[in-house]
Amino acid sequence: MNNIKYDLEERLIDFAVMIADIIEALSNTRLGNYIAGHLYAQDAHRL
């Protein structure tokens, strides 16, 4: 049997932090806000 342990909770937290950093780094333009909105919605959906 495969005994590999996956720390999914830690990986999910890391993913959420990474998405938050990307959203903060986007420029405050229509396109940046559009992309940020989609990233935020996807990130919130995963949590």
Contact map, one row per residue, 1 for C-alpha under 8 A:
11100000000000000000000000000000000000000000000
11110000000000000000000000000000000000000000000
11111000000000000000000000000000000000000000000
01111100000000000000000000000000000000000000000
00111110000000000000000000000000000000000000000
00011111000000000000000000000000000000000000000
00001111111000000000000000000000000000000000000
00000111111100000000000000000000000000000000000
00000011111110000000000000000000000000000000000
00000011111111000000000000000000000000000000000
00000011111111100000000000000000000000000000000
00000001111111110000000000000000000000000000001
00000000111111111000000000000000000000000000000
00000000011111111100000000000000000000000000000
00000000001111111110000000000000000000000000000
00000000000111111111000000000000000000000010000
00000000000011111111100000000000000000000000000
00000000000001111111110000000000000000000000000
00000000000000111111111000000000000000110010000
00000000000000011111111100000000000000010000000
00000000000000001111111110000000000000000000000
00000000000000000111111111000000000000000000000
00000000000000000011111111000000000100110000000
00000000000000000001111111000000000000000000000
00000000000000000000111111100000000000000000000
00000000000000000000011111110001100100000000000
00000000000000000000000011111001100000000000000
00000000000000000000000001111101100000000000000
00000000000000000000000000111111100000000000000
00000000000000000000000000011111110000000000000
00000000000000000000000000001111111000000000000
00000000000000000000000001111111111100000000000
00000000000000000000000001111111111110000000000
00000000000000000000000000000111111111000000000
00000000000000000000000000000011111111100000000
00000000000000000000001001000001111111110000000
00000000000000000000000000000000111111111000000
00000000000000000000000000000000011111111100000
00000000000000000010001000000000001111111110000
00000000000000000011001000000000000111111111000
00000000000000000000000000000000000011111111100
00000000000000000000000000000000000001111111110
00000000000000010010000000000000000000111111111
00000000000000000000000000000000000000011111111
00000000000000000000000000000000000000001111111
00000000000000000000000000000000000000000111111
00000000000100000000000000000000000000000011111
